[in-house]
Amino acid sequence: MNSNRCRVQQTVELDIGCTDLTKWKSYKHLFESYIITCNRKDILSNELKNDALDIYFKGIFSLCDAISSLSNGNHSWPVIKLYYSVFYFLRCSLASRNIAFIKNNGIYTLKIAEGEIPIRRDGKKIRGERVSGDHKTTIVTYVDLIGEQDILQTNTINGLNVYEYLMEMRNQITYRERTFKEPEFNHFCSEISSREQLSNYILEYINDSSYAFCFDEAHICLAVPLKVALMAKNELKKIINTESISKEKRAVLHGLIASLRLRKEFSFMQLIDI
């Protein structure tokens, strides 16, 4: 099976001298002492910009796909897809801030700046629980590095930050509920089971300057992904100067939400047409 890994990961592997992925773990001691030099900084920075754009597409595709499912009256898979969109947008936001994730028998971040070295991010304990896996590690790292620069971290819901809450929702539906509950419509405001109301709420969530919907259980599952998408897009545009998402990929995204008949000037479109 081919492994089309992130560009920064592949570049660092080659810098260290690893050309066989099956032997990458044996390079761990060299990886942990890897230092970004002046000569390599610009190369890694350019690779990370491209990685950020790819990650953004994964996020916006997941968001559009979830909205498409919601417009058809479903709710279980949309919660999972919306969580994944947030996961990708957090990764994109960090990449846009020059923070790359790299794996070598553990999850590390590498700030793309001269003199920086990899920092291990998983394995520590938060509130008595060991941090492990891509998802928990990404959330903990984002919260640690970004903090209250992100307005969504200035409040909690049921004692969790909004990203942990959405991850728990995904875990509940995936692992703790024995079946999906369709045709019931749960986890979202009941009104958005209507396509017209879904379009209206998308606009309302995006334009909510108070962020109140993001801390309301009836709205959080869609409101937060939309706000995080906007934040990720704004960070991405700071580092991407040329046309971002290709015409072909934008067509795919437009196709996913075509049934909603969103106007071209509709604020959601700015997330696609970047």
Secondary structure, 3 states (H helix, E strand, C coil): CCCCCCHHHHHHHHHHCCCCHHHHHHHHHHHHCCCCCHHHHHHHHHHHHHHHHHHHHHHHHHHHHHHHHHHCCCCHHHHHHHHHHHHHHHHHHHHHCCEEEEECCCEEEEECCCCCCCEECCCCEECCEECCHHHHHHHHHHHHHHHHHCHHHCCCECCECHHHHHHHHHHHHHHHCCCCCCCCCCCCCHHHHCHHHHHHHHHHHHCCCCCHHHHCCCCHHHHHHHHHHHHHHHHHHHHCCCCCCCHHHHHHHHHHCHHHCCCCCCHHHHHCCC
